[in-house]
Amino acid sequence: MDSAFVGHVHALRLALTDPRFDACAVTGALAVQAGARGALDEAAARAAADGEAAGPYADRLAAAVEAAGTTVQRPELGTLVAAVPVGPAERDAASAAVAAVDDEAVRLRTAVKSRDGFFTTFCISPYSRYIARWCARRGLTPNQVTTASLITALIAAGCAATGERWGYVAAGVLLLVSFVLDCTDGQLARYSLQYSTMGAWLDATFDRAKEYSFYAGLALGAARNGDDVWALAVGSMILMTCRHVVDFSFNEANHDATANTSPTAALSDRLDSVGWTVWIRRMIILPIGERWAMIAVLTAFTTPRIVFYALLVGCAFGALYTTAGRVLRSVTRRATRTDRAAQALADLADSGPLAELQARLLRGRAGSFGSVYVAALGTLVMIAGAVFLPFGDPRLIAVAVIYVMAAGLAVAAPLRGALDWLIPPLFRAAEYVTVLALAAEADVPGALPAAFGLIAAVAYHHYDTVYRIRGGTGAPPHWLVRTIGGHEGRVLLITVLAAVLATREADFPVALTVMAVFVALVVLVESIRFWVSSGAPAVHDEGEPA
């Protein structure tokens, strides 16, 4: 840091204390992590050889580090000041600029996500940022706040499971408290720059764990009152997960695409220039803030069945709206998909050994097929068979074999087509709906709760894959995907189990539970190992609200 530095303390915090970057700099200050120490040593040796040169020493070192191939993060300072003035006049001007801006006010404002939903922006963030500051001043960490949010949500789910009106009211209130804490943990991380690999893992998984646990609590509470809504709970979880996979796949397919412009994107940009349309468009997709607020209010004042109906209708509309817009963008743009994007889509497809074998046999001869259309056809055939064939019908095994063949054919060629980002969500829908349909058709106690557990375990694996890819570390090891069978292997297995247990439907929930426990153990052990390792990324979502 240059001894003549003049600027805000928070500008120095951004440069010197952010652990996410190997090298970070503002005018007059440079910090490096262990990964960039070698580049810094080389830069310092080069600077010593060059002797006296123009400009602050820290700035020259930063330029040399970057020239050596290490990316130097330069945070956006906005109204904050970071300068190395030359002479009394420049120093007085810089000092005046520092005095004119409230450092703490900027720090509080930037603790809030730059893009968030209407409910979060106007009903939560105006006071949750002060809770974040209160936590920072008392030495609390984002991980502790995240854990408190999870515990609060689990207590809310327990209250909903009572089936009593007081329990529903308490559950609604506690769910909102959990969401306030959920916003606070990210704001605390940004306020105090406490990013960590463990925080990345907690942040990536706890939101879904909280929401899906609350669905289970509502289903248990309804069952106490003689209303079986487990199918609605499973359906809500399927819809939410498939919707998220659409978001993830589209973003991964296009985040580094070249020439990715389209008339649809241009129209969206024009609408964004009209203030009120931005909030309307964010609200109608029912992001997490609006969704949890709706769930909390309806839980307190209505019944679990009404909660799930509203959730299914609202999320289905949001999913159709966003997916239609992305399809239009994809078919009207002229973009080149990169190898990295194609690999990310292949990883998100979650293909197991059966699909891999077919893809290997067909490689080089699959270019004439439209991958997404093959995947869509296989998904429709599988869902139709699971829904319309009786439980245990051996013909469903033949349908599953067709689905396996379609799954292998769909991924035989690199996924560079305009709509190939739809393949992962199509596969998710095929697997999840098959499990739900068979559990519902079994019509025995425990089948739907067991299906809920199995889908939750598999969905965790899919979310874990997404956040690893987002962090730049790649998908989970392929032995993990092979061990749990891949999506097509699990679909085939569950149809075989249904046929084998056709005359013993009461054993079907046991089979689903065994599958759920096996998948959960394998996935969780590997996930925990990765996210607490030194190689895990510090992923913090600053983009579109989930």
Backbone torsions as a table, in degrees:
resi	resn	phi	psi	omega
1	MET	NA	133.4	-178.9
2	ASP	-71.3	134.9	-177.9
3	SER	-66.2	-18.8	-179.9
4	ALA	-94.0	9.7	-176.9
5	PHE	-58.6	137.4	172.0
6	VAL	-131.1	126.1	-179.7
7	GLY	172.9	-175.6	-179.8
8	HIS	-81.3	149.1	177.8
9	VAL	-62.1	-37.5	-177.4
10	HIS	-69.5	-27.5	174.0
11	ALA	-62.8	-39.6	176.8
12	LEU	-68.9	-38.1	176.9
13	ARG	-57.5	-46.8	-178.5
14	LEU	-60.0	-35.0	-177.8
15	ALA	-84.2	-35.3	-166.8
16	LEU	-105.7	-14.9	-171.8
17	THR	-124.8	3.3	-179.4
18	ASP	-82.1	115.5	-173.7
19	PRO	-81.6	-1.9	-173.3
20	ARG	-79.1	-16.6	-172.2
21	PHE	-120.0	141.5	177.9
22	ASP	-64.9	-33.7	178.8
23	ALA	-144.2	138.6	-177.0
24	CYS	-145.8	142.5	-174.5
25	ALA	-151.7	149.6	163.3
26	VAL	-128.8	172.5	179.8
27	THR	-56.4	120.4	176.7
28	GLY	88.6	2.0	-179.0
29	ALA	-149.5	140.2	179.6
30	LEU	-141.5	137.7	174.0
31	ALA	-133.1	142.8	177.1
32	VAL	-130.3	148.0	171.9
33	GLN	-90.9	-179.9	-177.2
34	ALA	-58.0	-34.7	-177.1
35	GLY	-65.0	-22.4	-179.1
36	ALA	-110.0	10.0	-177.0
37	ARG	-63.5	-39.0	179.0
38	GLY	-63.3	-42.7	178.2
39	ALA	-63.4	-36.0	178.5
40	LEU	-66.6	-42.9	179.3
41	ASP	-60.2	-42.7	178.3
42	GLU	-64.3	-41.2	-179.8
43	ALA	-64.9	-39.9	-179.9
44	ALA	-66.0	-40.3	178.4
45	ALA	-64.6	-39.7	179.5
46	ARG	-67.1	-39.8	179.8
47	ALA	-65.3	-37.1	178.7
48	ALA	-66.8	-36.2	179.6
49	ALA	-70.4	-31.9	-179.1
50	ASP	-75.7	-18.0	-178.7
51	GLY	73.4	-153.1	-179.2
52	GLU	-69.7	133.9	178.0
53	ALA	-140.8	166.1	-177.4
54	ALA	-72.3	147.8	174.8
55	GLY	94.5	158.3	178.2
56	PRO	-59.5	143.1	-177.8
57	TYR	-59.6	-41.0	-179.6
58	ALA	-62.4	-38.2	179.8
59	ASP	-68.2	-38.7	178.4
60	ARG	-66.4	-38.7	176.7
61	LEU	-64.0	-43.8	-179.9
62	ALA	-60.2	-43.0	179.0
63	ALA	-64.2	-39.6	180.0
64	ALA	-68.3	-39.6	177.6
65	VAL	-61.7	-43.1	-179.9
66	GLU	-68.0	-38.5	178.8
67	ALA	-64.3	-26.3	179.6
68	ALA	-80.0	-2.9	175.8
69	GLY	108.5	-1.5	178.0
70	THR	-94.6	124.8	180.0
71	THR	-67.9	130.1	177.5
72	VAL	-107.1	115.3	177.7
73	GLN	-73.8	127.8	176.5
74	ARG	-117.6	99.2	-174.3
75	PRO	-61.7	146.5	176.6
76	GLU	-73.9	116.6	-174.5
77	LEU	-89.5	-23.1	-178.1
78	GLY	61.8	-119.8	-179.0
79	THR	-86.1	-5.9	178.1
80	LEU	-70.3	153.8	-176.2
81	VAL	-112.9	135.2	171.1
82	ALA	-144.3	111.7	-174.0
83	ALA	-149.1	156.8	171.4
84	VAL	-122.7	87.7	-174.0
85	PRO	-70.2	151.8	176.4
86	VAL	-113.8	111.7	178.6
87	GLY	92.8	159.4	-176.8
88	PRO	-61.2	-38.4	-177.3
89	ALA	-64.0	-45.7	178.6
90	GLU	-65.6	-37.3	179.0
91	ARG	-64.2	-43.6	179.7
92	ASP	-63.6	-39.3	179.6
93	ALA	-66.2	-42.0	179.4
94	ALA	-65.9	-40.8	178.8
95	SER	-63.8	-38.7	177.7
96	ALA	-65.3	-38.9	178.5
97	ALA	-66.0	-36.2	176.9
98	VAL	-65.4	-44.4	-178.3
99	ALA	-66.6	-24.6	-175.9
100	ALA	-79.9	-12.6	-176.6
101	VAL	-119.6	129.4	178.6
102	ASP	-79.1	105.8	-177.9
103	ASP	-56.6	-44.9	-176.9
104	GLU	-68.2	-37.2	178.6
105	ALA	-63.7	-40.7	177.2
106	VAL	-64.8	-42.0	-179.3
107	ARG	-62.1	-41.5	178.2
108	LEU	-67.1	-43.0	-177.9
109	ARG	-64.9	-42.0	-177.9
110	THR	-78.6	-7.0	173.8
111	ALA	-71.2	-19.3	-178.9
112	VAL	-89.9	142.3	177.6
113	LYS	-53.2	140.4	178.6
114	SER	-69.3	-24.4	179.3
115	ARG	-134.7	120.3	-179.4
116	ASP	-149.9	173.8	-179.9
117	GLY	-75.4	168.1	-177.4
118	PHE	-62.4	-48.5	-176.9
119	PHE	-62.8	-44.1	-179.6
120	THR	-65.6	-43.4	-176.1
121	THR	-66.0	-42.3	-171.5
122	PHE	-103.6	-18.6	-176.2
123	CYS	-112.6	-16.5	-176.8
124	ILE	-118.3	-55.4	-173.2
125	SER	-60.5	-30.9	179.5
126	PRO	-57.0	-27.1	177.9
127	TYR	-117.4	-23.0	-178.4
128	SER	-66.2	-27.4	178.3
129	ARG	-64.4	-32.3	178.1
130	TYR	-74.9	-32.2	172.9
131	ILE	-64.0	-40.0	178.2
132	ALA	-61.4	-42.6	178.8
133	ARG	-65.5	-39.9	177.8
134	TRP	-59.7	-42.7	179.1
135	CYS	-64.2	-41.8	-178.6
136	ALA	-62.9	-41.4	-177.4
137	ARG	-71.0	-16.1	177.6
138	ARG	-105.2	11.0	173.8
139	GLY	78.4	12.7	177.6
140	LEU	-75.7	149.2	-178.8
141	THR	-104.7	158.2	175.6
142	PRO	-57.2	-36.7	-179.5
143	ASN	-63.5	-37.4	177.7
144	GLN	-66.2	-39.3	178.2
145	VAL	-68.3	-40.0	177.5
146	THR	-60.6	-43.5	179.0
147	THR	-64.7	-39.2	177.1
148	ALA	-63.0	-37.4	177.5
149	SER	-64.4	-42.0	178.2
150	LEU	-63.1	-47.3	-178.6
151	ILE	-60.7	-41.8	179.3
152	THR	-62.5	-42.3	179.3
153	ALA	-66.0	-38.0	178.1
154	LEU	-66.5	-37.7	175.1
155	ILE	-64.4	-39.5	177.0
156	ALA	-60.8	-42.9	178.3
157	ALA	-62.8	-38.7	177.3
158	GLY	-64.0	-39.5	177.4
159	CYS	-64.4	-41.9	178.4
160	ALA	-63.3	-33.0	-178.0
161	ALA	-69.0	-14.1	178.4
162	THR	-67.9	-27.8	-178.6
163	GLY	77.4	3.7	-179.8
164	GLU	-96.9	153.9	-179.5
165	ARG	-62.3	-39.6	178.5
166	TRP	-62.2	-35.5	179.2
167	GLY	-66.7	-40.3	178.0
168	TYR	-65.5	-41.5	178.7
169	VAL	-63.6	-46.8	178.7
170	ALA	-62.1	-38.4	-180.0
171	ALA	-62.9	-42.6	179.2
172	GLY	-62.5	-44.2	179.9
173	VAL	-64.7	-45.8	-178.2
174	LEU	-66.9	-32.2	177.9
175	LEU	-65.2	-38.9	176.7
176	LEU	-67.1	-39.1	176.6
177	VAL	-61.7	-41.9	178.3
178	SER	-61.1	-38.3	-180.0
179	PHE	-69.5	-37.0	175.3
180	VAL	-59.2	-45.1	178.5
181	LEU	-66.1	-33.9	178.1
182	ASP	-63.7	-38.7	175.2
183	CYS	-70.6	-37.3	-175.8
184	THR	-64.5	-38.0	-175.6
185	ASP	-63.2	-41.8	177.7
186	GLY	-68.1	-37.8	178.4
187	GLN	-67.3	-36.2	176.0
188	LEU	-64.9	-41.3	178.1
189	ALA	-61.6	-42.4	179.7
190	ARG	-73.2	-37.2	-179.0
191	TYR	-64.7	-44.0	-175.6
192	SER	-105.8	4.1	179.8
193	LEU	54.7	42.8	178.7
194	GLN	-100.2	75.1	176.7
195	TYR	-95.8	141.7	-178.8
196	SER	-151.3	160.3	177.1
197	THR	-66.7	-40.0	177.0
198	MET	-63.3	-40.5	177.5
199	GLY	-62.2	-37.0	177.6
200	ALA	-61.4	-44.7	-179.4
201	TRP	-65.6	-46.3	-179.8
202	LEU	-61.6	-46.0	-178.1
203	ASP	-63.8	-35.2	-176.5
204	ALA	-74.2	-24.3	-171.3
205	THR	-114.8	-29.2	-171.0
206	PHE	-70.6	-31.8	179.1
207	ASP	-57.9	-47.3	-179.6
208	ARG	-69.6	-38.0	179.0
209	ALA	-61.3	-40.2	179.7
210	LYS	-65.8	-48.2	-175.5
211	GLU	-67.0	-44.7	-176.8
212	TYR	-72.4	-30.9	173.5
213	SER	-64.4	-36.9	178.6
214	PHE	-67.0	-38.0	175.0
215	TYR	-57.7	-45.0	-179.7
216	ALA	-63.3	-40.5	177.8
217	GLY	-61.3	-43.0	177.6
218	LEU	-62.0	-41.6	179.9
219	ALA	-64.7	-40.6	177.5
220	LEU	-65.3	-42.0	178.9
221	GLY	-63.4	-41.4	178.5
222	ALA	-64.1	-39.5	-179.9
223	ALA	-61.9	-33.7	177.9
224	ARG	-63.4	-25.1	179.5
225	ASN	-101.5	14.9	175.7
226	GLY	80.7	15.0	-179.9
227	ASP	-114.8	111.5	-177.7
228	ASP	-87.2	106.6	-180.0
229	VAL	-117.3	19.4	-178.4
230	TRP	-60.6	-36.6	178.8
231	ALA	-62.9	-38.3	177.5
232	LEU	-66.9	-39.1	178.8
233	ALA	-63.9	-44.7	178.9
234	VAL	-64.6	-42.5	179.2
235	GLY	-61.6	-39.2	178.4
236	SER	-64.4	-41.7	178.8
237	MET	-65.5	-40.6	178.5
238	ILE	-62.5	-48.1	-178.6
239	LEU	-60.1	-44.3	-178.0
240	MET	-64.9	-43.9	-178.1
241	THR	-66.9	-43.5	179.4
242	CYS	-64.1	-37.3	177.8
243	ARG	-62.7	-42.9	178.8
244	HIS	-65.5	-38.6	179.6
245	VAL	-65.0	-35.1	173.6
246	VAL	-59.1	-47.5	179.3
247	ASP	-58.8	-50.1	-176.0
248	PHE	-63.0	-46.2	-176.5
249	SER	-63.9	-45.0	-179.6
250	PHE	-61.9	-45.1	-179.0
251	ASN	-64.7	-42.4	180.0
252	GLU	-67.7	-34.4	-178.5
253	ALA	-71.6	-26.0	-170.2
254	ASN	-121.8	-0.8	-173.9
255	HIS	-67.5	-26.0	178.6
256	ASP	-123.1	21.2	177.9
257	ALA	-71.2	147.3	179.2
258	THR	-94.3	150.4	179.6
259	ALA	53.8	40.8	-174.4
260	ASN	-88.8	63.6	176.2
261	THR	-116.3	154.1	178.6
262	SER	-158.4	159.5	175.8
263	PRO	-58.5	-34.6	178.8
264	THR	-64.8	-43.1	178.3
265	ALA	-64.7	-38.3	179.0
266	ALA	-64.7	-40.5	177.0
267	LEU	-63.4	-41.3	178.3
268	SER	-61.2	-41.7	179.0
269	ASP	-63.3	-38.6	178.8
270	ARG	-66.6	-40.0	177.9
271	LEU	-64.2	-34.8	179.2
272	ASP	-64.6	-21.4	178.8
273	SER	-77.9	-11.7	176.0
274	VAL	-100.9	109.2	-167.3
275	GLY	-50.9	-49.0	-172.9
276	TRP	-67.2	-27.8	-179.1
277	THR	-69.1	-27.6	179.4
278	VAL	-61.8	-47.9	-177.0
279	TRP	-70.4	-37.9	177.8
280	ILE	-61.2	-44.9	-178.2
281	ARG	-68.0	-31.3	177.1
282	ARG	-74.5	-33.9	-177.3
283	MET	-74.4	-40.2	-172.1
284	ILE	-70.6	-16.6	176.6
285	ILE	-84.7	-0.1	176.9
286	LEU	54.3	63.1	177.2
287	PRO	-67.9	179.8	-168.8
288	ILE	-59.4	-38.4	-179.7
289	GLY	-64.0	-53.1	178.4
290	GLU	-61.9	-39.2	-177.1
291	ARG	-65.5	-47.4	-178.7
292	TRP	-68.4	-34.6	176.5
293	ALA	-63.7	-43.6	178.2
294	MET	-62.7	-44.7	179.4
295	ILE	-61.6	-43.8	-177.7
296	ALA	-63.1	-47.3	-178.0
297	VAL	-65.8	-46.5	-179.0
298	LEU	-66.7	-34.3	176.6
299	THR	-63.0	-42.3	-177.0
300	ALA	-68.6	-33.8	-169.3
301	PHE	-115.9	-8.7	-179.4
302	THR	-127.6	-144.2	-178.9
303	THR	-120.8	161.2	177.6
304	PRO	-57.0	-35.9	179.9
305	ARG	-62.1	-43.1	178.6
306	ILE	-66.0	-38.9	177.4
307	VAL	-57.2	-48.0	-177.1
308	PHE	-69.7	-37.4	176.8
309	TYR	-60.5	-47.1	-179.9
310	ALA	-62.8	-39.9	-179.2
311	LEU	-65.4	-44.2	-179.3
312	LEU	-65.4	-44.0	-179.2
313	VAL	-66.6	-48.1	-177.9
314	GLY	-63.7	-45.0	-178.6
315	CYS	-72.1	-32.6	176.7
316	ALA	-65.0	-42.4	178.1
317	PHE	-63.4	-46.1	179.4
318	GLY	-60.9	-41.1	179.9
319	ALA	-65.5	-42.7	179.1
320	LEU	-64.7	-40.7	-179.2
321	TYR	-62.3	-51.6	-177.0
322	THR	-69.3	-39.7	-178.7
323	THR	-66.8	-41.3	178.8
324	ALA	-61.5	-43.0	178.4
325	GLY	-62.2	-39.2	-178.9
326	ARG	-73.1	-33.9	174.9
327	VAL	-63.9	-44.2	178.4
328	LEU	-61.3	-42.5	177.7
329	ARG	-61.1	-40.8	-174.8
330	SER	-69.2	-39.3	-175.7
331	VAL	-82.9	-15.3	-179.3
332	THR	-102.9	-8.7	-179.8
333	ARG	-93.8	157.3	175.0
334	ARG	-116.7	91.3	-174.4
335	ALA	-125.2	155.2	175.8
336	THR	-107.5	118.5	-178.0
337	ARG	-83.1	134.1	-176.3
338	THR	-80.2	165.3	175.7
339	ASP	-61.1	-38.6	179.4
340	ARG	-61.6	-43.0	179.7
341	ALA	-64.8	-42.4	178.7
342	ALA	-62.5	-39.1	178.2
343	GLN	-67.8	-38.9	178.5
344	ALA	-61.8	-42.0	178.3
345	LEU	-65.4	-39.6	177.6
346	ALA	-62.6	-39.5	178.6
347	ASP	-67.9	-40.5	179.3
348	LEU	-68.1	-23.1	178.3
349	ALA	-64.1	-27.1	176.1
350	ASP	62.2	44.2	-179.1
351	SER	-76.8	133.4	179.7
352	GLY	-95.4	-166.2	-174.3
353	PRO	-64.3	-31.9	-179.1
354	LEU	-68.2	-46.3	178.1
355	ALA	-67.2	-37.3	179.3
356	GLU	-61.8	-42.3	-179.6
357	LEU	-61.0	-45.5	178.9
358	GLN	-65.3	-42.7	179.7
359	ALA	-59.7	-38.0	179.9
360	ARG	-67.6	-39.8	179.9
361	LEU	-69.9	-32.4	-175.5
362	LEU	-93.2	-9.2	-175.2
363	ARG	-57.5	132.6	-176.8
364	GLY	93.4	-17.1	179.6
365	ARG	-119.0	7.2	-174.7
366	ALA	-102.1	3.5	-175.2
367	GLY	-65.9	-25.6	-176.3
368	SER	-80.8	-9.6	-178.5
369	PHE	-93.6	144.6	173.1
370	GLY	-85.2	107.7	-172.9
371	SER	-55.6	-46.2	-175.2
372	VAL	-67.2	-33.3	-179.2
373	TYR	-72.3	-36.9	175.5
374	VAL	-63.8	-44.6	179.0
375	ALA	-63.2	-40.9	179.5
376	ALA	-64.7	-42.5	179.0
377	LEU	-64.4	-44.9	178.1
378	GLY	-61.5	-39.7	179.1
379	THR	-64.7	-45.5	-179.7
380	LEU	-63.0	-42.5	179.2
381	VAL	-62.9	-42.9	-178.0
382	MET	-66.6	-45.6	-179.3
383	ILE	-65.5	-42.7	179.1
384	ALA	-61.4	-43.8	178.4
385	GLY	-62.4	-43.9	-179.1
386	ALA	-65.7	-35.2	-176.5
387	VAL	-80.1	-40.0	-169.9
388	PHE	-99.7	-22.0	177.5
389	LEU	-82.5	144.5	180.0
390	PRO	-64.1	155.9	178.8
391	PHE	-59.9	131.7	177.6
392	GLY	84.3	-0.7	179.1
393	ASP	-63.2	121.4	-178.0
394	PRO	-63.1	-18.4	177.6
395	ARG	-63.1	-24.1	179.7
396	LEU	-66.2	-28.8	176.4
397	ILE	-63.4	-41.4	177.6
398	ALA	-62.9	-38.8	177.0
399	VAL	-62.6	-41.8	179.5
400	ALA	-64.7	-36.2	177.4
401	VAL	-63.8	-41.2	176.4
402	ILE	-61.1	-41.0	178.9
403	TYR	-63.7	-41.8	177.6
404	VAL	-59.6	-43.0	179.9
405	MET	-65.2	-41.4	178.5
406	ALA	-65.2	-38.6	179.7
407	ALA	-62.8	-41.0	178.2
408	GLY	-68.6	-40.7	-180.0
409	LEU	-65.3	-36.9	-176.6
410	ALA	-64.6	-31.0	-177.0
411	VAL	-106.2	11.6	-177.9
412	ALA	-69.1	-32.0	178.1
413	ALA	-106.6	154.0	177.1
414	PRO	-54.9	139.2	-174.3
415	LEU	-84.6	78.3	-178.6
416	ARG	-114.2	4.0	179.6
417	GLY	-68.5	159.7	-176.5
418	ALA	-60.2	-33.6	-176.7
419	LEU	-111.6	13.3	-176.6
420	ASP	-66.7	-15.4	176.5
421	TRP	-67.7	-12.7	176.8
422	LEU	-78.7	-14.0	-175.1
423	ILE	-63.2	-49.7	178.2
424	PRO	-56.4	-48.1	178.5
425	PRO	-65.1	-31.3	175.8
426	LEU	-63.1	-44.1	178.4
427	PHE	-64.5	-38.0	178.6
428	ARG	-62.9	-44.7	-179.3
429	ALA	-61.9	-42.3	-179.3
430	ALA	-61.3	-47.4	-177.7
431	GLU	-67.4	-50.4	-174.6
432	TYR	-65.4	-44.0	-178.2
433	VAL	-67.5	-35.0	176.3
434	THR	-60.8	-45.5	178.3
435	VAL	-61.6	-45.7	-180.0
436	LEU	-62.3	-46.4	-177.1
437	ALA	-62.7	-44.6	-179.4
438	LEU	-66.6	-38.7	178.4
439	ALA	-65.3	-39.8	179.2
440	ALA	-68.2	-40.2	-179.2
441	GLU	-70.1	-29.0	177.4
442	ALA	-60.7	-34.3	173.8
443	ASP	52.0	46.6	176.5
444	VAL	-127.7	151.3	-179.6
445	PRO	-57.6	134.6	175.7
446	GLY	92.0	-10.8	-176.4
447	ALA	-68.4	-47.3	-178.4
448	LEU	-69.1	-42.4	173.6
449	PRO	-59.5	-37.6	177.6
450	ALA	-66.2	-39.2	176.5
451	ALA	-63.1	-39.1	176.4
452	PHE	-58.1	-44.9	179.8
453	GLY	-65.3	-41.6	-179.6
454	LEU	-65.3	-46.8	-179.7
455	ILE	-63.8	-38.5	178.2
456	ALA	-61.7	-42.1	-179.7
457	ALA	-65.2	-44.2	179.7
458	VAL	-67.7	-40.0	179.5
459	ALA	-62.3	-37.7	177.2
460	TYR	-58.6	-42.9	177.5
461	HIS	-58.9	-41.3	-178.9
462	HIS	-69.8	-40.1	175.4
463	TYR	-65.0	-40.1	179.0
464	ASP	-60.8	-41.0	177.6
465	THR	-61.2	-43.5	-179.1
466	VAL	-59.7	-48.0	-174.0
467	TYR	-74.3	-25.2	172.2
468	ARG	-68.0	-43.2	178.6
469	ILE	-64.5	-42.2	178.2
470	ARG	-59.5	-35.0	-178.9
471	GLY	-79.2	-3.2	177.0
472	GLY	82.9	11.7	-179.2
473	THR	-101.1	-1.0	178.8
474	GLY	85.5	172.1	-177.5
475	ALA	-70.4	167.7	174.9
476	PRO	-58.4	158.4	-179.6
477	PRO	-56.7	145.0	-172.5
478	HIS	-70.3	-21.1	176.2
479	TRP	-62.3	-30.3	178.8
480	LEU	-66.1	-46.7	179.5
481	VAL	-62.0	-41.4	178.8
482	ARG	-65.7	-38.9	-178.0
483	THR	-63.0	-39.8	-179.5
484	ILE	-93.9	9.2	166.1
485	GLY	91.9	-13.3	-172.0
486	GLY	71.5	164.1	-176.2
487	HIS	-62.0	-39.8	-175.8
488	GLU	-72.6	-33.7	177.2
489	GLY	-67.0	-40.2	179.2
490	ARG	-67.3	-39.1	178.1
491	VAL	-62.6	-45.7	179.7
492	LEU	-63.0	-42.3	-178.9
493	LEU	-62.2	-43.2	-175.7
494	ILE	-70.1	-30.4	176.2
495	THR	-71.0	-36.6	176.2
496	VAL	-64.8	-43.2	178.2
497	LEU	-61.0	-41.1	179.0
498	ALA	-62.7	-40.2	-179.9
499	ALA	-68.9	-41.6	-179.1
500	VAL	-66.3	-35.6	-176.5
501	LEU	-98.7	21.1	-176.3
502	ALA	-59.7	-33.7	179.8
503	THR	-96.2	-0.6	178.6
504	ARG	-132.6	61.5	-175.8
505	GLU	-56.7	-29.0	-178.0
506	ALA	-63.7	-21.1	179.3
507	ASP	-85.9	-11.0	-176.7
508	PHE	-64.2	-42.4	175.7
509	PRO	-59.0	-34.0	178.2
510	VAL	-64.5	-42.8	179.4
511	ALA	-62.9	-43.0	178.0
512	LEU	-62.9	-40.1	-179.6
513	THR	-65.5	-41.3	178.2
514	VAL	-61.9	-43.5	177.4
515	MET	-61.0	-43.3	-178.4
516	ALA	-62.8	-44.7	-179.0
517	VAL	-64.7	-42.5	-179.2
518	PHE	-62.6	-50.1	-179.5
519	VAL	-61.6	-44.4	-177.7
520	ALA	-62.3	-43.3	-178.7
521	LEU	-64.6	-47.7	-177.7
522	VAL	-63.1	-47.2	-175.3
523	VAL	-69.0	-45.2	-176.6
524	LEU	-65.8	-42.2	-179.1
525	VAL	-61.1	-46.6	179.8
526	GLU	-68.3	-38.5	-179.9
527	SER	-64.1	-46.9	179.3
528	ILE	-62.5	-42.9	178.3
529	ARG	-56.7	-43.5	-177.5
530	PHE	-69.9	-48.7	-171.1
531	TRP	-71.6	-18.6	175.6
532	VAL	-98.6	3.0	179.9
533	SER	-83.5	166.7	-179.0
534	SER	-71.2	-17.9	-178.0
535	GLY	-88.7	-0.9	-178.1
536	ALA	-75.8	144.7	-177.9
537	PRO	-83.8	153.0	173.8
538	ALA	-89.0	81.7	-175.8
539	VAL	-89.2	125.9	173.7
540	HIS	-136.3	121.3	-173.3
541	ASP	-74.3	118.1	176.0
542	GLU	-113.8	7.7	-173.3
543	GLY	-97.4	-141.8	-174.7
544	GLU	-65.9	137.7	-178.2
545	PRO	-66.4	142.0	-177.3
546	ALA	-80.5	NA	NA
